[in-house]
Amino acid sequence: MNSVVALSNVTKRYGDVTALDGVSFAVRENTITGLLGRNGAGKSTLMRLLTGQDLAGSGRTEIFGARPYENEAVLSQVSFIKENQRYPDNFKVRHVLRAARTLYPNWDQDFADSLMEDFRLPLNRRMNRLSRGMFSAVGIVLGLASRAPLTLFDEPYLGLDAVARQLFYDRLLADYAENPRTVVLSTHLIDEVSDLIEHVLLIDGGRMLLDQDAETLREQAVTVTGPTAAVDEFTAGRDELHREQMGGFARVTVRSTGDSTERTRAHSHGVELEPVSLQQLVVHTTTRNTSSKESSR
Ligand SMILES: Nc1ncnc2c1ncn2[C@@H]1O[C@H](COP(=O)(O)OP(=O)(O)OP(=O)(O)O)[C@@H](O)[C@H]1O
C-alpha cells in the first residue's frame, strides 16, 4: 500500500487539553477520505500537523514519507483549504487566483476559470467584501484547481448553499476521476458526502474511533424494525448500537452477522431490515464511545 499520509502514535496537547491522543493511521494514495468527528474532536489539529503549521508533542507525522514541518519540498505538494483562511486586506479575488498560480505547481487555469463561472465569483471584488458563501467558494476553487497530490479540505463550505455544495461534490468527483489524487475532507455533513468518500476516519476526543473503508463500514450494521418481541428475538445476543422504542414497536441497529440468509430469516421473524447510513453509523459509534467513557468514570 502506498501511503501519502502516515501518523504513528501522535499526541498533541494545548496546555491541559489533549487535542490528539496517540493517533495512528495511514491514508492510501489516490483515495478520498472523510475525516469525521464532533466539534472539538481534533480534526483541525490533525490537519494543522499534516500541513506543517504545528508540531506534535510526540509521535511521528509523515506525508510523502517525510516530516512536513518546515519542509518546502513536501508542502509544495499539498493544498490546504480551511474555513477561516486569511488574505491580505486589499486582495481581490483575481489577486488570490494569481497567487495560487505561482504557488501550486499543478495549477490548472482553465479549470479555475470554469469553476469561477460555476460558482459565479466576481474577479474584481475584494475578498473582504465577498458574502460568506462566496468566500468559501474561492477556497473550493483553489483546492480543486491546485490539483495538489494531497488536497486537504477542512470544513470548506461555511455559508455555501445547497446548490453550491452539490457543485463542489460533482466537480471534485469528476476531476478526481480524470486526475486521481489524495483528498482528505473534514466535514459534519456526512450524509451529503457519503457517496463521495471511500474511506472513513472517525475521531472523538482526540482518539481514532474508526479507520475503515466506507463500503465495509456500511455493511457492518443493519437496522431491524418491527414488533418489539420479534425484534428482540431476532437481535438476541448481537451487539446493539442503537435502540428506539415507539409503543410496541422497536427500531434497533445491530452489528451485521454477514449471514446471507439474514433477509429471509428476518421475513420469517416478521421484522424488516434497513441499511444504516454512514451518518447514523457515525452518530451511533460516537454516542456509544461517549457513554462507555462516562460509565467507566
Ligand atoms: N491553539 C489551541 N489552544 C488551546 N486549545 C486548542 C487549540 N487548538 C485546538 N484546541 C483544542 O483542541 C481540541 C481539538 O480542537 P480542533 O479544532 O482540532 O477540533 P475540530 O475537530 O476541528 O472541531 P470543529 O469540528 O468544531 O472544528 C479542542 O478541545 C480545542 O479547544
The ligand as a MOL file (V3000), in Angstrom:
LIG
                    3D

  0  0  0     0  0            999 V3000
M  V30 BEGIN CTAB
M  V30 COUNTS 31 33 0 0 0
M  V30 BEGIN ATOM
M  V30 1 N -4.4590 26.6520 19.8990 0
M  V30 2 C -5.1710 25.9860 20.7730 0
M  V30 3 N -5.0780 26.2550 22.0940 0
M  V30 4 C -5.8000 25.5780 23.0120 0
M  V30 5 N -6.6510 24.5750 22.7100 0
M  V30 6 C -6.7820 24.2540 21.4190 0
M  V30 7 C -6.0640 24.9440 20.3860 0
M  V30 8 N -6.4090 24.3910 19.2060 0
M  V30 9 C -7.3110 23.4110 19.4720 0
M  V30 10 N -7.5250 23.3360 20.8010 0
M  V30 11 C -8.4240 22.3870 21.4860 0
M  V30 12 O -8.1520 21.0910 20.9420 0
M  V30 13 C -9.3590 20.3550 20.7840 0
M  V30 14 C -9.4810 19.9220 19.3280 0
M  V30 15 O -9.7530 21.0770 18.5430 0
M  V30 16 P -9.9060 21.0200 16.9530 0
M  V30 17 O -10.0100 22.4320 16.4670 0
M  V30 18 O -8.8320 20.1820 16.4020 0
M  V30 19 O -11.3090 20.2610 16.7840 0
M  V30 20 P -12.1970 20.0150 15.4820 0
M  V30 21 O -12.4700 18.5500 15.4420 0
M  V30 22 O -11.5700 20.6310 14.2940 0
M  V30 23 O -13.5460 20.7670 15.8660 0
M  V30 24 P -14.6570 21.5300 14.9440 0
M  V30 25 O -15.4110 20.4520 14.2100 0
M  V30 26 O -15.5100 22.2080 15.9740 0
M  V30 27 O -13.9370 22.4800 14.0500 0
M  V30 28 C -10.4810 21.2620 21.2710 0
M  V30 29 O -10.7360 20.9180 22.6190 0
M  V30 30 C -9.8950 22.6500 21.1810 0
M  V30 31 O -10.4530 23.5140 22.1270 0
M  V30 END ATOM
M  V30 BEGIN BOND
M  V30 1 1 1 2
M  V30 2 1 2 3
M  V30 3 2 2 7
M  V30 4 2 3 4
M  V30 5 1 4 5
M  V30 6 2 5 6
M  V30 7 1 6 7
M  V30 8 1 6 10
M  V30 9 1 7 8
M  V30 10 2 8 9
M  V30 11 1 9 10
M  V30 12 1 10 11
M  V30 13 1 11 12
M  V30 14 1 11 30
M  V30 15 1 12 13
M  V30 16 1 13 14
M  V30 17 1 13 28
M  V30 18 1 14 15
M  V30 19 1 15 16
M  V30 20 2 16 17
M  V30 21 1 16 18
M  V30 22 1 16 19
M  V30 23 1 19 20
M  V30 24 2 20 21
M  V30 25 1 20 22
M  V30 26 1 20 23
M  V30 27 1 23 24
M  V30 28 2 24 25
M  V30 29 1 24 26
M  V30 30 1 24 27
M  V30 31 1 28 29
M  V30 32 1 28 30
M  V30 33 1 30 31
M  V30 END BOND
M  V30 END CTAB
M  END
